Structure formats: C-alpha cells, structure tokens
Amino acid sequence: MSNSIPVSPVADLETPLKFAYWVPNVSGGLVVSTIEQRTSWDFDYNKKLARIAEDSGFEYALTQTRYAASYGADKQHEATSFSLALLGATERLKVISAVHPGMWHPGVLAKFIITADHISGGRSAVNIVSGWLKDEFVNFGLDWLEHDERYVRTEEFIGVLRGLWTEQSYSQSGKYYNITDFTLNPPPLDVPGRAHPEIFFGGNSTAAQAAAGRAADWYFSNGRSLEGFRDNISGVVRAAESGARTAPAKPRFGLNGFVIARDTEREATETLREIIAKAHRPAVEGFAAAVKEAGQSTSDGKGMWEDSTFEDMVQYNDGFRSRLIGTPEQIAERIVDFKKIGVNLLLTCYLHFQEEVSAFGRDVLPIVRELEADLARKNGTELNTGLLPTTDLEGAHTR
Ligand SMILES: Cc1cc2nc3c(=O)[nH]c(=O)nc-3n(C[C@H](O)[C@H](O)[C@H](O)COP(=O)(O)O)c2cc1C
C-alpha cells in the first residue's frame, strides 16, 4: 500500500472490498493469445468454478453477453440462462448477467430477473452494457444507434427496470420505451441491503459515466491506472450529484483487472510477456477496428478502448492496465491503493480460472483484509468484519 496515495472522500474504508470474477462463458479464455489457458467455457467447468469462487471469498460472478463469434470467442453461452444455472449450482454467490438494451425489452428482462431472484434467494443481478459489436445488432435486423444515443436508450431501460421492480402500476414514457400502468407480480425478493436486484453498468466514455452516475447502482470500468480510474470516478460522481440521480443510493465502483499472481514479480511479468508475445494478432486487430467504429461518434473521443494499445487489447477489457501483476503482496497492496481512490469491487480474470481463483482466495485475499483493516485504523475507523463473506477454503475443491 502506497502512503503517497491520499484517501479520496468517496472511499468507503469501513466496508470490505468485494471481489468478482468474469464467468468464462465464451470460448478462448479471457486473453486473445495462444498461451496455454486452463480455462473452459463449458457448463461443468463453470459450475465447479462458481463453487470454488464462493468458497474462496468471491461475492459475485459476471456473465458476459456475446451472440456472434468475434475476437477469438467462436462459441458462447447465453448470459441470462447461464447465470440462472450458476445460481442453481451455488449457495451464496451473486450472479450478474450482462444484457444489452436493444436486444431485450426491459419489461421482459425485469420479469425474467424477478423469477431468477426468487429461485436463487435474492442473488440475481444485471450488468447493463450498451454494446460495441455492431454486426450483432445489424445482422439481427436490430437498430444500431450511434454511440451517445445508445446511452439515452440505456438510461431509459434502467428506468423501466427500476420502476417495474419497485412500483405498482408503473408508467414511463420516453423516446425508446413506453410502459403503461404495469405491475409485475411477484416483485423481487425483499433482501436487506438492496432496494431491488442490483443494477451494474459497464462503460468508460463521458456519456457512459454520466448515464451511470444518474441511473446505475454500480459503475464498472475496464482496466485502468489509478489516475485513469480517478477520472472515471469523478465523472460518475459529478453526474450523481447533479440532482438528476434516480437510483436510491450513491453509486459504487467496480474495476476490471487481469490477475497474474506468482511467487516472484519476475515470474509474473514473464507470464505477461508471454501472453503478449503469443497474442493472436489478427483477432486483436479485428477487435480494435470494431471497437473504434463503435466509439467513433463519442462527442469528446473518450470512448472505451480509445487510448488502448495493442498490448492492452490482448485482454479485451484492458485488464493489464490495472496492474494486478506480481507477488500476492504486491497485488494486495495495489488493490488497497484502488480502494483508497474509491474502488468498492474488483472484477478479476485469470489464465487458469479454477486454479487461480482458488489461489487468489488463499494467498491474496488474507493480505488484502489485513491491509484494509490497517488502512481503516490509520484513518480513525474500523473495517466492518461482520460484512466479510463466509469462506470455506477446505471445501473449495470438494463440491
Ligand atoms: C465491466 C464491463 C463489462 C462489459 N461486458 C460486456 C458484455 O458482456 N458484452 C458486450 O457486448 N459489451 C460489454 N461491455 C462493453 C460495453 O457494451 C460497451 O461497449 C462499452 O461500455 C462502451 O464503452 P464506451 O461508452 O466507453 O465507448 C462491457 C464493459 C465493461 C466495462
């Protein structure tokens, strides 16, 4: 933990950091490289992974949504059905399904998630993503909106979800959705600590930050440096404090990071070097072209991946940029530095998911918890250990 990083006023030092992992529900692993990845996209692998994760101290899993082969991911499982199956296979893990406005009607999704919430005892959540893969929309015969306009639709979409989850006889009229006097019965489960199933939101651009600041419970970003993520947070906070926020509580912040934890820093950086050296160049370049097109019409050129290098894009959500690469101690320190600037949740990915999620729980998390407790004490408060998730490191591989 670096003493030179000041604690931001948005940092929540009492609440333990939360940890999530990307569900590998698409083929090819989370890096576009021919390096060995002992990760599979099939359900059996993922069921075991989810159980390992919840036993290792992870509170969330995020299932990505992808319909078409792209960027090394030739095969994909659909996100909401896969998430529901993972909820059925676990006891405590909350599973977040990524969904695209434009692919779903928000009322249909609201209903689906309520059912998933009842089946899982209140563990269902969504990540609203506005989309970058134009061909998925165009080739389905759906409208492809320009960049900033996608966020207009997204914000309305979130309004409908929240309205239908919290109100009876809900009505909303807008440019994209018109809901008249609608009640969904049953409502979502009444779970302490949340007003309804949690609404995450992924995006980096100025339009994304503003929409998330007004409407989302959680803002998720691609991998970023400390300075970079500070900028994102301030964009979201500015919008949240503008008086136009429709969500019941302050926004919370999640950051993506690709974890390479090894016994020595040298081994970890050597693994990163090998990932990049073995990158699948045509796939990375194809992805770069697609996302540039998707972000083209941002008013200020600050779309996601806008300043990403070839190396960054080998992990498709810029996960190397968060620099969770080194020994367990170094990674834990880096994570707590992110907490100081306002991060509440780390969304992680790995080369070998089952093995490394388990190792992360065993080797990195205990150090994070010690550092978090120190940080709280140094700032005159206490880490609320009552909020820590239950772990079962012994049981992690036996279920
Ligand atoms: C954490 C996170 C998860 C994402 N998951 C998906 C996904 O599952 N499917 C998808 O098409 N896009 C996903 N995206 C990308 C968004 O759809 C969208 O392209 C991105 O938010 C555009 O960013 P921009 O507004 O910065 O240009 C994700 C983004 C983030 C930050």
The ligand as an SDF file (V2000), in Angstrom:
LIG
                    3D

 31 33  0  0  0  0  0  0  0  0999 V2000
  -17.1290   -4.5000  -16.9670 C   0  0  0  0  0  0  0  0  0  0  0  0
  -17.6440   -4.4160  -18.3580 C   0  0  0  0  0  0  0  0  0  0  0  0
  -18.3250   -5.4990  -18.8910 C   0  0  0  0  0  0  0  0  0  0  0  0
  -18.7860   -5.4680  -20.2080 C   0  0  0  0  0  0  0  0  0  0  0  0
  -19.4330   -6.5620  -20.6930 N   0  0  0  0  0  0  0  0  0  0  0  0
  -19.8780   -6.5640  -21.9690 C   0  0  0  0  0  0  0  0  0  0  0  0
  -20.5660   -7.6870  -22.4940 C   0  0  0  0  0  0  0  0  0  0  0  0
  -20.7650   -8.6810  -21.8090 O   0  0  0  0  0  0  0  0  0  0  0  0
  -20.9830   -7.6320  -23.7740 N   0  0  0  0  0  0  0  0  0  0  0  0
  -20.7940   -6.5360  -24.5870 C   0  0  0  0  0  0  0  0  0  0  0  0
  -21.1950   -6.5500  -25.7390 O   0  0  0  0  0  0  0  0  0  0  0  0
  -20.1430   -5.4430  -24.0880 N   0  0  0  0  0  0  0  0  0  0  0  0
  -19.6880   -5.4340  -22.8230 C   0  0  0  0  0  0  0  0  0  0  0  0
  -19.0470   -4.3180  -22.3340 N   0  0  0  0  0  0  0  0  0  0  0  0
  -18.7850   -3.1920  -23.2400 C   0  0  0  0  0  0  0  0  0  0  0  0
  -19.9980   -2.2760  -23.4470 C   0  0  0  0  0  0  0  0  0  0  0  0
  -21.0050   -2.9330  -24.1490 O   0  0  0  0  0  0  0  0  0  0  0  0
  -19.6810   -1.0610  -24.2880 C   0  0  0  0  0  0  0  0  0  0  0  0
  -19.1020   -1.4200  -25.4940 O   0  0  0  0  0  0  0  0  0  0  0  0
  -18.8190   -0.1880  -23.6120 C   0  0  0  0  0  0  0  0  0  0  0  0
  -19.4150    0.1010  -22.4060 O   0  0  0  0  0  0  0  0  0  0  0  0
  -18.6410    1.0550  -24.4820 C   0  0  0  0  0  0  0  0  0  0  0  0
  -17.9160    1.9010  -23.7660 O   0  0  0  0  0  0  0  0  0  0  0  0
  -17.8100    3.4120  -24.0870 P   0  0  0  0  0  0  0  0  0  0  0  0
  -19.0910    4.0520  -23.7110 O   0  0  0  0  0  0  0  0  0  0  0  0
  -16.6750    3.7910  -23.2260 O   0  0  0  0  0  0  0  0  0  0  0  0
  -17.4920    3.5750  -25.5570 O   0  0  0  0  0  0  0  0  0  0  0  0
  -18.5880   -4.3070  -21.0140 C   0  0  0  0  0  0  0  0  0  0  0  0
  -17.9270   -3.2170  -20.4560 C   0  0  0  0  0  0  0  0  0  0  0  0
  -17.4570   -3.2550  -19.1520 C   0  0  0  0  0  0  0  0  0  0  0  0
  -16.7350   -2.0760  -18.6060 C   0  0  0  0  0  0  0  0  0  0  0  0
  1  2  1  0
  2  3  1  0
  2 30  2  0
  3  4  2  0
  4  5  1  0
  4 28  1  0
  5  6  2  0
  6  7  1  0
  6 13  1  0
  7  8  2  0
  7  9  1  0
  9 10  1  0
 10 11  2  0
 10 12  1  0
 12 13  2  0
 13 14  1  0
 14 15  1  0
 14 28  1  0
 15 16  1  0
 16 17  1  0
 16 18  1  0
 18 19  1  0
 18 20  1  0
 20 21  1  0
 20 22  1  0
 22 23  1  0
 23 24  1  0
 24 25  2  0
 24 26  1  0
 24 27  1  0
 28 29  2  0
 29 30  1  0
 30 31  1  0
M  END
$$$$
